[in-house]
């Protein structure tokens, strides 16, 4: 009898715990209706980055023999083949397509070095923080202006094209691809014509003609961007203030008010008023 009890006790305990164990296992693999399942969520994979390989044939025509500007441009563009840089796969392809074209011309360089359009582009990239992005991701080194600058200018030319394309693309369709966050999501992402944008940047003298139609212009988005700017310029030291800064930055980076991502992030309806009250309180300190 005692021997039988030694088996009955563990069996009874197992039967008692079985429903609980099954419930826990079920909870780990299922969530409420309408939400993503944890087993479908993987670590976020950033876009593929690869080296840029520009293959360019020398034009070797009369223009490069007798025209100083054409000869200088061709020398600069030949230097792009020696540039050692990496970019997102789609951007690298667009850069290779443009700079490998024998008819391509420098976009950012003239006979004096970086042109006025390049300086406008650099100023725009410096404002990345105001758009909820990280300025470090779009930083471009300015040529030193010393000695033979041909190769240094070639690096500047390709790098600025790379960073500006990335900046415009990130602002136009959002930096994060929601479909990479989970297999649950199936958003159709906005298409961005990288090659056409690069050709447009080369053709225009006024950078704003291109950027104004690609950067966010929604009034609510600009309102959030302004709130973020106010918060960052204030001396917010408390933990709650820092949290609200991150909230504002996250809202902007998520592109809450743009296109197909409008329902990706759940945001309290009173978020704008909360940020307004916070910024008012900070200004009154």
Helices and strands as residue ranges (DSSP letters): H 2-29, G 38-40, E 49-51, H 62-66, H 68-79, G 80-82, E 86-88, H 89-99, E 109-110, E 113-114, H 116-126, G 128-131, G 135-138, H 150-173, G 178-180, H 194-203, H 208-211, H 219-233, H 239-253, G 259-261, H 271-283
